[in-house]
Amino acid sequence: MPTVLVTGANRGLGFEHVKQYAEKGWNVIACARNPEKAEDLQALNKKYEEHFTIEQLEVIDHPRIEELAEKYKGTPIDILLNNAGTTGPMGVPGAMEYQKIDSMDYQIWRDILEVNLLSPFKIATAFKEHVSESEKKILVMMSSDLGSVEQNNFGGFYSYRASKSALNIIAKGMSVDWQDIIVIALAPGWCRTYLGGAEAEVDPAESVAEQQVMFESIKENDSGKFLDRFGNQVPW
Ligand SMILES: NC(=O)c1ccc[n+]([C@@H]2O[C@H](COP(=O)([O-])OP(=O)(O)OC[C@H]3O[C@@H](n4cnc5c(N)ncnc54)[C@H](OP(=O)(O)O)[C@@H]3O)[C@@H](O)[C@H]2O)c1
C-alpha cells in the first residue's frame, strides 16, 4: 500500500486526511505537535495500529524535521501533505482583526510566515528524497484561495494571504527544480474547521474525500499547478 505523511494531523483537514487514508489501508505517518493531547488521533492509531504511526512534530522545529527525515530514510513517501497551517491565534472571523491594512500585528504576521511558509519549505526539502523514491511522487503544498492574487477582490487578510501567495511561488519553483516529482499548490475550499470557522461552505470530510480522488488523477504535467480540490486550475 502507498504511504502518506501529513503534518497538522490532529484536527481539521489533516485529521480527515489521515482518517480517510487509514480507512483505505494506506500506511499513514500522522504528525502532530502535541500527540499526547490528540485523543482522536490516538483512537485512530489504536484502530489501525499495523499501518498507522503518530510522530511528534512542531513544524517550526527544524532539527526535529531533520531527525524525522533521517528516521524515515529509505521509506518511500507517496504523498507528502504539507498541511499544518495557521491564521494566527484565532480562526475566522476573529483572525481578520489583526491583519487589516489599518491594524496590523507584525509579530502574528511573523509567526504566520514561519508556520505557513518556512516550515513547508523545510519539510519539503528534508523529505524530497522520500517522495522521489515512491510510486506516486506527489508533494502537496496546502495553499488557499486567499493566496490567489487574481481572486483578491475584497482585501484584508494580509498576513495569511501573503503566506499562501508566497507558498504558491515556492511550489512552482520546486516543480522546476525537482523534475522527478509532482508538486502542486492546493486550494481545499472554504471548510468548516477551527481555521475556516463555522460559517464556511464545505464539510471538511467532503473536501478531503474530493482531494483524495483528485490526487489519484494527478499527472506529471500537473506539476507546478495551483489546483482546487476537483483538479481545476486556480488563477495565481
Ligand atoms: N479551513 C479552510 O477553509 C481552509 C481553506 C484554505 C486553506 N486551508 C489550509 O488547510 C490547512 C489545514 O487547515 P484546517 O482548516 O484544517 O485548520 P485547523 O483545523 O485550524 O488545523 C490546523 C492544523 O495545523 C496544525 N498546526 C498549526 N501550527 C502548527 C505548528 N506550528 N506545528 C505543528 N502543527 C501546527 C494544528 O495543530 P494544533 O492543533 O497543535 O494547533 C492543526 O493540526 C492549513 O494549511 C490551512 O491554511 C484551510
PDBQT file of the ligand as one rigid body, heavy atoms in Angstrom, charges set to zero:
ROOT
HETATM    1  N1  LIG A 301     -10.374  25.518   6.511  1.00  0.00    +0.000 N 
HETATM    2  C1  LIG A 301     -10.307  26.244   5.416  1.00  0.00    +0.000 C 
HETATM    3  O1  LIG A 301     -11.303  26.860   4.993  1.00  0.00    +0.000 OA
HETATM    4  C2  LIG A 301      -9.025  26.325   4.640  1.00  0.00    +0.000 A 
HETATM    5  C3  LIG A 301      -9.078  26.980   3.400  1.00  0.00    +0.000 A 
HETATM    6  C4  LIG A 301      -7.918  27.081   2.657  1.00  0.00    +0.000 A 
HETATM    7  C5  LIG A 301      -6.745  26.518   3.137  1.00  0.00    +0.000 A 
HETATM    8  N2  LIG A 301      -6.713  25.876   4.343  1.00  0.00    +0.000 N 
HETATM    9  C6  LIG A 301      -5.437  25.321   4.782  1.00  0.00    +0.000 C 
HETATM   10  O2  LIG A 301      -5.606  23.968   5.144  1.00  0.00    +0.000 OA
HETATM   11  C7  LIG A 301      -4.651  23.608   6.149  1.00  0.00    +0.000 C 
HETATM   12  C8  LIG A 301      -5.370  22.942   7.309  1.00  0.00    +0.000 C 
HETATM   13  O3  LIG A 301      -6.254  23.903   7.879  1.00  0.00    +0.000 OA
HETATM   14  P1  LIG A 301      -7.520  23.491   8.742  1.00  0.00    +0.000 P 
HETATM   15  O4  LIG A 301      -8.659  24.201   8.165  1.00  0.00    +0.000 OA
HETATM   16  O5  LIG A 301      -7.571  22.017   8.933  1.00  0.00    +0.000 OA
HETATM   17  O6  LIG A 301      -7.145  24.229  10.111  1.00  0.00    +0.000 OA
HETATM   18  P2  LIG A 301      -7.221  23.774  11.645  1.00  0.00    +0.000 P 
HETATM   19  O7  LIG A 301      -8.389  22.932  11.903  1.00  0.00    +0.000 OA
HETATM   20  O8  LIG A 301      -7.043  25.019  12.415  1.00  0.00    +0.000 OA
HETATM   21  O9  LIG A 301      -5.928  22.837  11.781  1.00  0.00    +0.000 OA
HETATM   22  C9  LIG A 301      -4.653  23.377  11.655  1.00  0.00    +0.000 C 
HETATM   23  C10 LIG A 301      -3.667  22.257  11.914  1.00  0.00    +0.000 C 
HETATM   24  O10 LIG A 301      -2.338  22.771  11.752  1.00  0.00    +0.000 OA
HETATM   25  C11 LIG A 301      -1.612  22.463  12.930  1.00  0.00    +0.000 C 
HETATM   26  N3  LIG A 301      -0.573  23.427  13.200  1.00  0.00    +0.000 N 
HETATM   27  C12 LIG A 301      -0.662  24.783  13.239  1.00  0.00    +0.000 A 
HETATM   28  N4  LIG A 301       0.522  25.303  13.606  1.00  0.00    +0.000 NA
HETATM   29  C13 LIG A 301       1.365  24.254  13.792  1.00  0.00    +0.000 A 
HETATM   30  C14 LIG A 301       2.712  24.143  14.179  1.00  0.00    +0.000 A 
HETATM   31  N5  LIG A 301       3.464  25.223  14.456  1.00  0.00    +0.000 N 
HETATM   32  N6  LIG A 301       3.269  22.896  14.273  1.00  0.00    +0.000 NA
HETATM   33  C15 LIG A 301       2.529  21.801  14.005  1.00  0.00    +0.000 A 
HETATM   34  N7  LIG A 301       1.240  21.849  13.649  1.00  0.00    +0.000 NA
HETATM   35  C16 LIG A 301       0.673  23.068  13.552  1.00  0.00    +0.000 A 
HETATM   36  C17 LIG A 301      -2.638  22.449  14.045  1.00  0.00    +0.000 C 
HETATM   37  O11 LIG A 301      -2.116  21.791  15.180  1.00  0.00    +0.000 OA
HETATM   38  P3  LIG A 301      -2.533  22.253  16.687  1.00  0.00    +0.000 P 
HETATM   39  O12 LIG A 301      -3.852  21.591  16.991  1.00  0.00    +0.000 OA
HETATM   40  O13 LIG A 301      -1.409  21.736  17.528  1.00  0.00    +0.000 OA
HETATM   41  O14 LIG A 301      -2.647  23.740  16.684  1.00  0.00    +0.000 OA
HETATM   42  C18 LIG A 301      -3.755  21.701  13.345  1.00  0.00    +0.000 C 
HETATM   43  O15 LIG A 301      -3.489  20.335  13.338  1.00  0.00    +0.000 OA
HETATM   44  C19 LIG A 301      -3.920  24.903   6.516  1.00  0.00    +0.000 C 
HETATM   45  O16 LIG A 301      -2.696  24.983   5.827  1.00  0.00    +0.000 OA
HETATM   46  C20 LIG A 301      -4.866  25.975   6.036  1.00  0.00    +0.000 C 
HETATM   47  O17 LIG A 301      -4.201  27.193   5.745  1.00  0.00    +0.000 OA
HETATM   48  C21 LIG A 301      -7.828  25.765   5.094  1.00  0.00    +0.000 A 
ENDROOT
TORSDOF 0
